[in-house]
Amino acid sequence: MSTPVTGRAPLPRALVILVGLAAATITAGGMKAANGFLAPTILALVLMITVYPIRTWLERKGVPAWLSALATILTVYLIVIVMIVALIVSVAKLAQLVTEYTPQLNKIPADVGDWLKSLGIDQQQIDSVTSSLNFGKVFDLATTVLSGTLGVLSNLVFLGILTIFLAFDGGKLPAVLASTGPEHSRVAQSLSTFSHGTRTYFAVSAVFGLIVAVIDTVALQLMGVPGAFVWGVLAFITNFIPNIGFIIGLVPPALLGLLEGGVWKMIAVIVVYCAINFVIQSVIQPKYQADALNLGVSLTFLSLVFWTFVLGPLGALLALPMTMLVRALFVDADPDAHWVAPLLSLDVPEDDPPGEPQDAASEQGA
């Protein structure tokens, strides 16, 4: 008699989790080492996804495929060139402001120390507080965001060539996904959902970011805050940064308001910024992006920290699209991982996924 072949015992769940975490750590380390190549590549991909509706619209109008592809390429080039010009002007103006206001910035810790001393606070505690007041880091952070984005965009040769290849290959992608067959339909659907979500996210963020930037620039100009254009550009860029983008965009002009007009001007800047940005970014904009993101607030913040660490300054701008891509490939495309989706979005599904309750019931009956 032949011995029946028994199935191999599944690996313990704890071991699977540890192996998965180890693989993710190695992958993240490799991506961090290659972020100089990955950041512009992902940026080119995201830009092509964002402007792809232009191509489909032109092709529906009867425009040849090569001409519609050329139109998308030129649109991406126009976006990049406009951003480069704005960032160059902004970085130059910011460097000028830092130089002009260095004495005032250095004087603030001393004034704070004198005020604390007048309150009778111990000198050791005063020194501890004043040593932590390094307002130059605020401008350094703004310069890092602007310069980091400019550094990636300035790689025009690589970005331009890659955009050309992506534009001409992008026309074949829908047909390729459609030909994958029913066994891979979930993968094709998840990638399609990712493309639509990314397109919606960046389009809505760009539109509302431009609105916020214009309003902030006009408001700061009327209040007499130096470098209003710089802070408008910073507001536009930080609109793509989840959770903390608003704070990054607020602190530099508020600090300049303090240096120019004292505490009351700083308070005025904060109030105006909060009124404008809260209404637009926290009330109106999320209504248009909710379906595109479908991610919990905590996860968006962790995504920001993680992708900034892996991809550098540009990772802050690409954090949510990269998280959506990971979700599309490892959660939405895998039937066994379908239960993870509500944990990522923190939304309780109204209905159970089709087929699963029946399968569970049939298993119990068997």
C-alpha positions in Angstrom: 0.0 0.0 0.0 1.2 3.5 -0.8 1.5 6.0 1.9 -0.8 8.9 1.4 0.9 12.2 0.8 -0.1 14.7 3.5 -0.1 18.4 2.8 2.7 20.5 4.2 1.9 22.3 7.4 1.4 26.0 7.1 4.0 28.3 8.6 3.2 29.9 11.9 1.6 33.3 11.5 4.2 35.0 13.8 7.0 33.6 11.5 5.2 34.9 8.4 4.8 38.3 10.0 8.5 38.5 10.9 9.6 37.4 7.5 7.3 40.0 5.9 8.7 42.7 8.1 12.3 41.7 7.3 11.5 41.8 3.6 9.9 45.2 3.9 12.9 46.5 5.8 15.3 45.3 3.2 13.1 46.7 0.4 12.8 50.1 2.2 16.6 50.2 2.7 17.2 49.5 -1.0 14.7 52.2 -2.0 16.3 54.7 0.3 19.7 53.9 -1.3 18.3 54.5 -4.7 16.0 57.4 -3.9 18.0 59.7 -6.3 16.7 57.5 -9.1 13.3 56.5 -7.6 12.1 60.0 -6.7 12.1 61.4 -10.2 10.9 58.1 -11.7 7.8 58.1 -9.4 7.3 61.8 -10.0 7.3 61.2 -13.8 4.8 58.3 -13.4 2.5 60.4 -11.2 2.5 63.3 -13.6 1.7 61.1 -16.5 -1.1 59.5 -14.6 -2.4 62.9 -13.7 -2.5 64.3 -17.2 -3.5 61.0 -18.9 -7.2 62.2 -19.3 -5.9 64.8 -21.8 -4.7 62.0 -24.0 -7.9 60.0 -23.9 -10.0 63.1 -24.5 -7.9 64.0 -27.6 -8.1 60.4 -28.9 -11.9 60.5 -28.6 -11.8 63.6 -30.7 -10.0 61.7 -33.5 -6.5 63.1 -32.8 -3.8 60.5 -33.8 -2.2 58.6 -31.0 1.3 60.0 -31.5 0.0 63.6 -31.4 -2.1 63.0 -28.2 1.0 61.4 -26.6 3.0 64.4 -27.6 0.4 66.7 -26.0 0.7 64.8 -22.7 4.4 65.1 -22.8 4.3 68.9 -23.4 1.8 69.2 -20.6 4.1 67.5 -18.2 7.0 69.6 -19.4 4.9 72.8 -18.9 4.0 71.7 -15.3 7.7 71.0 -14.5 9.0 74.2 -16.0 6.4 76.4 -14.2 7.3 74.7 -10.9 11.0 75.1 -11.5 10.7 78.8 -12.2 8.5 79.4 -9.2 10.8 77.4 -6.9 14.0 79.2 -8.2 12.4 82.6 -7.4 11.2 81.3 -4.1 14.5 79.8 -2.9 16.3 83.0 -3.9 13.9 85.2 -2.1 13.9 82.9 1.0 17.8 83.0 1.1 17.6 86.8 1.0 15.1 87.0 3.8 17.2 84.6 6.0 20.2 86.9 5.6 18.2 90.1 6.3 16.5 88.8 9.4 19.3 86.8 11.0 20.1 89.5 13.7 16.4 89.7 14.7 16.1 85.9 14.8 19.2 85.6 17.0 17.8 88.4 19.3 14.5 86.5 20.0 16.0 83.9 22.4 17.7 86.7 24.4 14.4 88.6 24.7 12.6 85.5 25.8 15.3 84.9 28.4 15.0 88.5 29.8 11.2 88.1 30.0 11.5 84.7 31.9 14.1 86.3 34.2 11.7 89.1 35.0 9.2 86.4 36.1 11.7 85.1 38.6 12.5 81.8 36.8 15.8 80.1 37.6 18.6 80.9 35.2 19.3 77.2 34.5 15.7 76.7 33.3 16.0 79.9 31.3 19.1 78.6 29.6 17.4 75.3 28.8 14.4 77.2 27.2 16.4 79.7 25.2 18.9 77.0 23.9 15.9 75.2 22.3 14.7 78.4 20.6 16.4 78.0 17.2 14.2 79.9 14.8 16.7 79.5 12.0 15.6 75.9 11.8 12.2 77.1 10.7 13.7 78.7 7.6 16.0 75.8 7.1 12.9 73.5 7.0 11.2 75.7 4.4 14.4 75.9 2.4 14.7 72.1 2.5 11.2 71.6 1.2 11.7 74.0 -1.6 15.2 73.1 -2.5 14.6 69.3 -2.2 11.7 69.6 -4.7 13.7 71.9 -7.0 16.6 69.4 -6.9 14.5 66.6 -8.2 12.7 68.7 -10.8 16.0 70.1 -12.0 17.0 66.6 -13.3 15.4 67.6 -16.6 17.3 65.2 -18.8 16.3 62.1 -17.0 12.8 63.3 -16.2 12.2 64.4 -19.8 13.4 61.1 -21.4 11.5 59.0 -18.9 8.3 61.1 -19.6 8.6 60.4 -23.3 8.8 56.6 -22.8 6.0 56.6 -20.3 3.8 58.7 -22.6 4.1 56.3 -25.6 3.9 53.1 -23.5 1.0 54.5 -21.5 -1.3 54.2 -24.5 -0.8 50.4 -24.5 -1.3 49.9 -20.8 -5.2 49.7 -20.8 -5.1 47.0 -23.5 -2.4 45.1 -21.7 -4.4 45.2 -18.4 -7.5 44.1 -20.3 -5.7 41.1 -21.8 -4.4 39.7 -18.5 -7.4 37.4 -18.2 -9.9 36.7 -15.5 -7.4 35.1 -13.2 -5.6 38.5 -12.9 -8.7 40.7 -13.2 -8.4 41.8 -9.6 -4.8 43.0 -10.1 -5.9 45.0 -13.2 -8.8 46.5 -11.3 -6.7 47.5 -8.3 -4.1 49.2 -10.6 -6.9 51.0 -12.4 -8.4 52.1 -9.0 -4.9 53.3 -8.0 -4.5 55.4 -11.2 -8.0 56.9 -10.7 -7.3 57.7 -7.1 -3.9 59.2 -7.7 -5.3 61.3 -10.5 -8.1 62.5 -8.3 -5.8 63.2 -5.4 -3.2 65.2 -7.3 -5.8 67.1 -9.4 -7.8 68.1 -6.4 -4.7 69.0 -4.4 -3.3 71.1 -7.2 -6.6 73.0 -7.7 -7.2 73.7 -4.0 -3.4 74.3 -3.4 -3.5 77.0 -6.1 -6.6 78.6 -4.5 -5.0 78.5 -1.1 -1.7 79.9 -2.5 -3.4 82.8 -4.2 -5.5 83.8 -1.2 -2.6 83.4 1.2 -0.3 85.5 -1.0 -2.9 88.3 -1.3 -3.6 88.3 2.4 0.1 88.4 3.3 0.7 91.1 0.8 -2.1 93.2 2.4 -0.7 92.6 5.9 2.8 93.7 4.8 4.5 90.4 5.5 7.8 90.1 3.5 8.1 87.4 0.8 4.4 86.9 0.3 5.1 85.2 -3.1 7.5 82.7 -1.4 5.0 81.7 1.2 2.3 81.4 -1.4 4.5 78.9 -3.3 5.2 77.1 0.0 1.5 76.9 0.7 0.9 75.4 -2.7 3.6 72.7 -2.2 2.7 71.9 1.4 -0.9 71.4 0.3 0.3 68.0 -1.0 1.8 67.1 2.4 -0.8 65.4 4.6 -1.4 66.4 8.2 1.5 68.7 8.8 1.7 70.5 5.5 -0.5 73.4 6.8 1.8 73.9 9.8 5.0 73.9 7.7 3.4 76.6 5.5 2.2 78.7 8.4 5.2 79.0 10.7 7.6 81.0 8.4 5.2 83.8 7.6 3.9 83.9 11.2 7.5 84.3 12.4 8.2 87.1 9.8 5.0 88.8 11.0 6.4 88.7 14.5 9.7 90.2 13.3 8.0 92.9 11.2 5.1 94.0 13.4 5.3 92.3 16.7 3.0 89.8 18.4 -0.3 91.2 17.1 0.8 90.9 13.4 1.9 87.4 14.1 -1.5 86.6 15.6 -3.2 88.2 12.6 -1.2 86.0 10.2 -2.1 82.9 12.2 -5.8 83.8 12.4 -6.0 84.5 8.6 -4.0 81.4 7.7 -6.2 79.2 9.9 -9.4 80.7 8.6 -8.4 80.3 5.0 -6.6 76.9 5.2 -9.0 75.3 7.6 -12.1 76.0 5.5 -10.4 75.0 2.2 -8.1 72.2 3.2 -10.0 70.7 6.1 -13.6 71.2 5.2 -14.0 71.5 1.4 -11.0 69.6 0.0 -11.5 66.3 1.9 -15.0 65.9 0.4 -13.5 65.7 -3.1 -10.6 63.4 -2.0 -12.3 61.0 0.4 -13.0 58.3 -2.3 -9.6 58.7 -3.8 -7.6 58.2 -0.6 -9.7 55.9 1.6 -7.0 55.9 4.2 -7.2 56.6 7.9 -5.7 59.8 9.4 -3.1 57.9 11.4 -2.0 56.0 8.4 -1.6 59.1 6.3 0.7 60.6 9.0 2.8 57.4 9.2 2.9 57.3 5.4 4.3 60.9 5.4 7.1 59.9 7.9 8.0 56.7 6.2 8.1 57.9 2.6 10.0 61.0 3.6 12.6 58.8 5.2 12.8 56.5 2.2 12.5 59.0 -0.7 13.8 62.2 0.8 12.1 65.6 0.7 10.0 64.6 -2.4 8.7 61.6 -0.4 6.5 64.0 1.6 4.7 65.0 -1.6 4.5 61.4 -2.9 3.6 59.8 0.4 -0.1 59.2 -0.2 0.2 58.0 -3.8 2.9 55.6 -2.8 0.8 54.3 0.1 -2.2 53.9 -2.3 0.1 51.9 -4.7 1.2 49.6 -1.9 -2.4 49.1 -0.9 -3.4 48.3 -4.6 -0.6 45.7 -5.0 -0.7 44.0 -1.7 -4.3 44.4 -0.4 -6.8 45.2 -3.1 -5.2 42.7 -5.6 -5.1 39.9 -3.1 -8.4 38.2 -2.2 -6.9 36.8 1.0 -5.9 40.3 2.2 -9.3 41.8 1.6 -10.0 42.0 5.4 -7.1 44.4 5.8 -8.8 47.2 3.7 -11.2 48.3 6.6 -8.2 48.5 8.9 -6.4 50.9 6.5 -9.3 53.2 6.0 -10.9 52.7 9.5 -14.3 52.5 7.8 -16.7 49.8 8.8 -18.0 48.2 5.6 -21.7 48.4 5.2 -21.9 45.1 3.5 -19.6 42.1 3.7 -17.5 41.4 0.6 -19.6 39.3 -1.8 -19.1 35.6 -1.6 -17.2 35.4 1.8 -20.2 34.8 4.1 -21.5 32.1 1.8 -18.1 30.5 1.7 -17.8 30.6 5.4 -21.3 29.1 5.8 -20.5 26.3 3.3 -17.3 25.5 5.2 -19.2 25.2 8.5 -21.8 23.0 6.8 -19.1 20.8 5.3 
